[in-house]
């Protein structure tokens, strides 16, 4: 368990908080590129790390991410006009570009005494953005600390090789992230009720949407059903944590499900066999009680098929079925459409969708989970290490030591996955067998970086 002070440090990410300052040393997704589809289109509200901002795409295609309030009289720029490379306040017409510079003061005659002095002094808070991997990434930290973008594989690949989306989650970022780290829950939360082979076939047909039969076949389901106490191995590396969970398989072998946690808020799901699609999530605080979960699926070897894309839009794998505002159709307000008959006969929760099952349980812990009341066990090893790492990095930054991972973009070139291996094989050799590297790093030349487009400074 954590102390109350530790829980506060872990969960609070607003301006001036220890964890908030740590987040601000990394690039984080602020929105999907397709949310700003047109130049000079409507601006949109963005709440990020407790800050109220406005995003807009200007006449040259650059994305601005700026303070939501005009510095003149505090009117909301959401009502502003996006025109001719700037956002113009609808109240008195003051206009600002994507860098926050004031480019027009129509309430003063040009050439009048003091016009240029006032115009040059007025500035709107603006954050650098880059479009990469179909996300708009933002950096909210000190300008002199701005790093390179993390070389996450889904963003390195051509667009045809990935599918990206997002969903609203109505709880604190940290408990959502811990759900991704805690892969032991798959033996229960996502498990079918059936155990007989014939009955399992029907359930697996629905569960395998977004996965292959190899990833979520009867053997894997059976191994997870039969072994609810996987043995964890957690390895710290330059970009975060490698988490291996071993379950008993057949004939003395172990079924390893291997996840990655990448600083400060990215998680790669376990379960991918060779040649299959990889899945990941990024948990971005909106404020302390809500977060966006950016979800992405990719395949370095082939494009994502249209059938797969349609399944992900329908809520397969780590993706959720969402409305036009990215709110899941199954949510807090409707109890995630829990079906008690389904819970008795089909799956452990009576809730449809892996993503929705995760959200229901994570949200049920409260808007901000009270970790002072927990009683942890051996399968919580990954969660414990995550908390230690994040709290230590936040304390280090307060003492003047910046996070090294932010300056190591190539350290993010890692993969997660699954493998059945002899029970006697050490974890490092299991990793080498599955990935060719003991930390899951992939060939630096296999996926050359796709340049990010810098769209605001």
C-alpha positions in Angstrom: 0.0 0.0 0.0 1.0 3.6 -0.3 0.9 6.4 2.3 -1.7 9.2 1.7 1.1 11.5 0.7 2.5 9.0 -1.8 -0.9 8.4 -3.3 -1.3 12.2 -3.7 2.0 12.5 -5.5 1.3 9.6 -7.8 -2.1 10.8 -8.9 -2.0 14.6 -9.1 -0.7 15.9 -12.4 -1.8 19.6 -12.5 0.6 22.5 -12.8 3.2 22.6 -10.0 2.6 19.1 -8.8 5.5 16.7 -8.6 4.0 14.1 -11.0 2.7 16.9 -13.2 6.1 18.3 -13.6 7.5 14.8 -14.5 4.8 14.4 -17.2 5.8 17.8 -18.6 9.3 16.6 -19.3 8.0 14.2 -21.9 6.0 14.6 -25.2 2.4 13.4 -24.6 -0.6 13.0 -27.0 -2.9 15.9 -26.8 -5.4 14.8 -29.5 -5.7 12.7 -32.7 -4.7 14.5 -35.9 -8.1 13.7 -37.4 -9.8 15.7 -34.7 -8.5 18.8 -36.6 -9.3 17.7 -40.1 -9.2 21.1 -42.0 -7.1 24.2 -42.2 -8.8 27.2 -40.6 -11.4 24.8 -39.2 -13.2 25.1 -35.9 -11.0 25.3 -32.8 -11.5 22.7 -30.2 -11.3 22.6 -26.4 -8.5 20.5 -24.9 -8.1 19.8 -21.2 -4.6 18.4 -20.6 -2.9 17.8 -17.2 -5.5 20.1 -15.6 -4.9 23.0 -18.0 -7.7 24.4 -20.2 -6.4 24.9 -23.7 -7.6 25.5 -27.3 -6.3 23.6 -30.3 -6.6 24.8 -33.9 -5.1 24.1 -37.3 -4.0 27.2 -39.1 -3.9 28.2 -42.8 -0.6 26.4 -43.3 -1.7 23.2 -41.6 0.2 23.9 -38.3 -1.5 22.9 -35.1 -1.6 25.5 -32.3 -2.2 24.5 -28.7 -2.7 27.6 -26.6 -4.3 28.9 -23.4 -8.1 29.0 -23.7 -8.4 32.6 -22.5 -7.6 35.7 -24.4 -5.0 37.7 -22.4 -7.0 40.9 -23.1 -10.3 40.4 -21.1 -10.3 36.6 -20.5 -12.8 35.6 -23.2 -12.7 32.0 -24.3 -10.9 31.5 -27.6 -13.2 28.5 -28.3 -15.5 31.1 -29.8 -12.8 32.7 -31.8 -12.3 32.8 -35.6 -9.6 30.6 -37.0 -8.4 32.7 -39.9 -5.3 33.6 -41.9 -2.7 31.8 -39.7 -4.2 32.8 -36.3 -7.0 32.6 -33.8 -8.9 35.8 -33.5 -10.8 36.5 -30.3 -14.5 37.1 -31.0 -14.7 39.8 -28.2 -12.4 42.5 -29.5 -10.5 40.9 -32.4 -7.1 40.4 -30.8 -5.3 37.7 -32.9 -2.6 35.2 -32.0 -0.6 32.7 -34.0 0.3 29.1 -33.2 3.3 30.3 -31.2 1.1 32.5 -29.0 2.5 35.8 -30.5 0.0 38.6 -30.9 -0.2 39.5 -34.6 -3.0 42.0 -34.6 -4.5 44.5 -32.1 -7.5 46.0 -33.9 -8.6 48.0 -30.8 -5.6 50.3 -31.5 -4.8 52.1 -34.8 -1.7 50.6 -36.4 1.1 53.2 -36.2 -0.4 54.7 -33.0 2.0 55.5 -30.2 2.4 52.4 -28.1 0.9 50.0 -30.6 4.0 47.9 -31.3 5.1 48.1 -27.6 1.8 46.6 -26.5 1.6 44.1 -29.3 5.0 42.7 -28.6 4.3 42.5 -24.9 1.0 40.6 -25.2 1.6 36.9 -25.5 -0.7 33.9 -25.2 0.7 30.7 -23.5 1.4 28.3 -26.3 2.9 24.8 -26.3 5.0 23.1 -29.0 3.2 20.4 -31.0 4.2 17.8 -33.5 2.1 15.5 -35.6 3.4 11.9 -35.6 1.8 8.5 -35.8 -1.6 10.3 -36.4 -1.4 11.9 -32.9 -0.8 15.5 -32.1 1.9 15.4 -29.4 2.5 18.3 -27.1 5.3 19.4 -24.8 4.2 21.3 -21.8 7.6 21.6 -20.1 10.5 24.1 -20.0 11.5 25.0 -23.6 15.2 24.3 -22.9 14.3 20.8 -21.7 12.3 19.7 -24.9 13.5 16.3 -26.0 13.0 14.3 -29.2 9.8 12.2 -29.6 10.0 8.7 -28.3 10.6 6.2 -31.0 7.5 4.0 -30.4 7.1 1.5 -33.2 3.5 2.3 -34.1 4.5 5.8 -35.0 7.7 4.8 -36.9 5.6 2.8 -39.4 3.6 3.9 -42.5 -0.1 4.7 -41.7 -1.3 1.5 -43.4 0.5 -0.5 -40.8 -1.4 1.0 -37.8 -4.8 1.8 -36.4 -5.1 4.5 -33.8 -8.1 5.7 -31.7 -8.9 6.9 -28.2 -11.5 6.6 -25.5 -12.6 8.6 -22.4 -12.0 6.9 -19.1 -13.6 8.4 -16.0 -10.9 7.8 -13.4 -7.4 8.9 -12.5 -4.7 8.0 -15.0 -2.6 5.9 -12.6 -5.2 3.2 -11.8 -6.0 2.9 -15.5 -2.2 2.5 -16.2 -1.9 -0.1 -13.4 -4.7 -2.1 -15.0 -2.5 -2.4 -18.1 0.5 -3.4 -16.0 -1.4 -6.0 -14.0 -1.7 -8.8 -16.5 -2.7 -11.3 -13.8 -6.3 -10.1 -14.0 -6.7 -11.9 -17.4 -7.3 -15.1 -15.5 -10.5 -13.6 -14.1 -11.7 -10.2 -15.5 -11.5 -11.2 -19.2 -12.0 -14.9 -18.7 -14.9 -17.0 -20.1 -17.0 -19.0 -17.6 -17.0 -22.1 -19.7 -14.3 -24.7 -19.3 -15.6 -27.5 -21.5 -13.9 -27.6 -24.9 -17.0 -27.4 -27.0 -18.4 -24.5 -25.0 -15.1 -22.7 -25.1 -15.0 -22.7 -28.9 -18.1 -20.5 -29.0 -16.9 -18.0 -26.4 -13.4 -17.8 -28.0 -15.0 -17.0 -31.4 -16.2 -13.8 -29.8 -13.2 -13.1 -27.6 -10.7 -13.4 -30.5 -11.9 -10.4 -32.4 -8.8 -8.3 -32.9 -6.6 -11.3 -32.0 -5.7 -14.5 -33.8 -6.5 -18.0 -32.7 -2.9 -18.4 -31.7 -3.0 -15.5 -29.3 -6.3 -16.3 -27.7 -6.8 -20.0 -28.6 -8.2 -22.7 -26.3 -4.8 -23.6 -24.9 -4.0 -20.0 -23.8 -7.4 -19.5 -22.3 -7.1 -22.8 -20.5 -3.7 -22.0 -19.1 -4.9 -18.6 -17.8 -8.0 -20.2 -16.3 -6.0 -22.9 -14.6 -3.2 -20.7 -13.3 -4.5 -17.5 -11.6 -1.2 -16.8 -9.9 1.4 -16.1 -12.5 5.0 -15.6 -11.4 6.3 -12.1 -12.3 9.7 -11.0 -13.4 10.1 -7.2 -13.6 13.2 -5.7 -15.3 13.9 -2.0 -15.3 15.4 -0.6 -18.5 16.3 2.8 -19.9 12.7 3.6 -21.0 10.7 1.9 -18.3 9.8 -1.6 -17.1 9.7 -5.0 -18.8 7.1 -7.3 -17.1 7.0 -11.0 -17.7 4.2 -13.2 -16.2 4.7 -16.9 -16.4 1.8 -19.4 -16.1 2.0 -23.2 -16.2 1.4 -24.6 -19.6 1.6 -28.3 -20.8 4.4 -30.8 -20.3 6.4 -28.6 -17.8 6.5 -25.6 -20.1 5.6 -22.0 -19.2 3.2 -19.7 -21.0 4.9 -16.2 -20.8 2.8 -13.0 -21.3 5.2 -10.1 -21.7 4.3 -6.4 -21.3 6.2 -3.2 -21.5 5.6 0.0 -19.5 7.3 3.0 -21.1 7.7 6.3 -19.3 5.8 8.3 -18.4 2.4 6.8 -19.4 2.6 4.2 -22.2 1.8 0.5 -22.0 2.2 -2.4 -24.5 -0.2 -5.3 -24.0 1.0 -8.9 -23.7 -0.2 -11.8 -25.8 1.2 -11.1 -29.3 2.7 -14.1 -31.0 5.2 -13.8 -33.9 3.7 -12.1 -36.9 0.6 -10.9 -35.2 -0.6 -7.4 -34.4 0.8 -5.5 -31.5 -1.4 -3.4 -29.2 -0.6 -0.4 -26.9 -2.2 2.3 -24.8 -1.2 5.7 -23.5 -3.0 7.1 -20.5 -3.2 10.9 -20.6 -4.5 12.8 -17.7 -7.3 15.2 -18.6 -7.4 16.2 -14.9 -7.0 14.2 -11.7 -10.3 12.4 -12.1 -10.5 11.7 -15.9 -8.1 10.6 -18.6 -7.9 9.9 -22.3 -6.7 6.4 -23.2 -5.0 6.6 -26.6 -5.2 3.1 -28.2 -3.1 1.8 -31.1 -2.6 -1.4 -33.0 0.3 -2.0 -35.4 2.0 -4.6 -37.4 5.6 -4.0 -38.6 5.3 -6.8 -41.2 2.1 -6.0 -43.1 -0.7 -3.4 -43.4 -3.7 -3.6 -41.0 -6.5 -5.1 -43.0 -9.9 -3.4 -43.5 -11.6 -6.2 -41.7 -9.3 -5.7 -38.7 -9.9 -1.9 -38.8 -13.6 -2.5 -38.7 -13.3 -4.9 -35.8 -11.2 -2.3 -33.8 -13.8 0.4 -34.5 -16.4 -2.0 -33.1 -14.5 -2.4 -29.9 -12.1 -5.3 -30.5 -8.9 -5.9 -28.5 -7.8 -2.9 -26.4 -10.1 -0.6 -28.4 -13.5 0.5 -27.2 -16.8 1.1 -29.1 -17.2 4.9 -28.7 -19.6 7.7 -29.8 -18.7 10.8 -31.8 -17.1 12.4 -28.8 -14.9 9.3 -28.0 -17.0 8.3 -25.0 -17.4 4.5 -24.7 -21.0 3.3 -25.3 -20.6 1.2 -22.2 -19.7 3.6 -19.4 -20.3 4.7 -15.8 -23.7 6.1 -16.5 -25.2 2.8 -17.8 -23.2 0.4 -15.6 -21.2 -0.6 -18.7 -24.4 -2.4 -19.9 -23.7 -5.2 -17.4 -25.7 -8.3 -18.2 -26.1 -10.6 -15.2 -27.3 -13.5 -17.3 -24.1 -13.2 -19.5 -22.1 -13.1 -16.3 -23.6 -16.5 -15.2 -23.2 -18.2 -18.6 -20.5 -16.6 -20.7 -17.9 -14.4 -19.2 -16.7 -13.4 -15.7 -18.1 -9.8 -15.7 -21.2 -9.9 -17.9 -19.7 -6.9 -19.7 -19.0 -7.0 -23.4 -15.5 -5.9 -24.5 -12.0 -6.2 -23.0 -11.6 -2.5 -22.9 -15.0 -2.0 -21.3 -14.3 -4.7 -18.7 -11.0 -2.9 -17.8 -12.8 0.4 -17.5 -15.6 -0.9 -15.3 -13.2 -2.3 -12.7 -10.7 0.5 -12.8 -13.5 3.1 -12.5 -15.1 1.1 -9.7 -11.9 1.8 -7.6 -13.1 5.5 -7.3 -12.3 8.6 -9.3 -8.9 8.4 -7.5 -8.2 5.0 -5.9 -7.3 5.1 -2.2 -4.1 3.0 -2.2 -3.7 3.4 1.6 -6.4 0.6 2.1 -4.8 -2.0 -0.2 -3.5 -5.4 0.7 -1.0 -6.4 -2.0 0.2 -9.9 -3.0 2.8 -11.6 -5.2 1.0 -10.9 -8.5 1.1 -7.2 -7.7 4.9 -7.1 -8.3 4.6 -5.1 -11.5 2.2 -2.5 -10.0 4.6 -2.1 -7.0 7.6 -1.5 -9.3 5.6 1.0 -11.4 4.7 3.0 -8.3 8.3 3.0 -7.0 9.7 4.1 -10.4 7.2 6.9 -10.9 7.5 8.3 -7.4 11.3 8.1 -7.4 11.4 10.0 -10.8 9.1 12.7 -9.5 11.2 13.1 -6.4 14.4 13.2 -8.4 13.0 15.9 -10.7 12.1 18.0 -7.6 15.7 17.7 -6.5 17.0 18.8 -9.9 17.6 15.5 -11.6 15.7 15.3 -14.9 14.4 11.9 -16.2 17.0 10.3 -18.4 14.4 8.4 -20.4 13.1 11.6 -22.0 16.6 12.1 -23.7 16.8 8.5 -25.0 14.2 8.2 -27.8 15.7 5.0 -29.2 15.2 3.2 -25.9 11.5 3.1 -26.8 12.1 0.7 -29.6 10.8 -2.3 -27.7 8.1 -4.9 -28.2 5.7 -6.9 -26.0 4.3 -10.4 -26.7 3.9 -14.0 -25.7 5.7 -17.3 -26.0 5.6 -20.9 -24.6 9.0 -21.9 -23.4 10.6 -24.7 -21.4 10.1 -24.2 -17.7 13.8 -24.3 -17.0 14.6 -21.3 -19.3 15.6 -18.1 -17.5 13.6 -15.0 -18.4 16.5 -13.4 -20.3 16.7 -16.4 -22.5 12.9 -16.5 -23.0 13.1 -12.9 -24.2 16.0 -13.7 -26.5 14.0 -16.6 -27.9 10.9 -14.5 -28.5 12.4 -11.2 -29.6 16.1 -11.8 -30.3 17.0 -9.4 -27.4 16.7 -9.8 -23.6 14.8 -6.5 -23.3 12.6 -6.9 -26.4 14.4 -4.4 -28.5 13.8 -4.7 -32.2 16.3 -4.2 -35.1 17.1 -0.5 -35.3 17.1 -0.7 -39.1 13.9 -2.7 -39.4 11.7 0.4 -39.0 13.5 3.6 -40.0 11.9 6.6 -38.3 9.1 8.4 -40.2 10.0 12.1 -39.7 7.6 14.0 -37.4 6.2 17.2 -38.7 6.9 20.1 -36.3 3.8 22.2 -36.4 4.4 24.8 -33.7 7.3 26.1 -31.7 
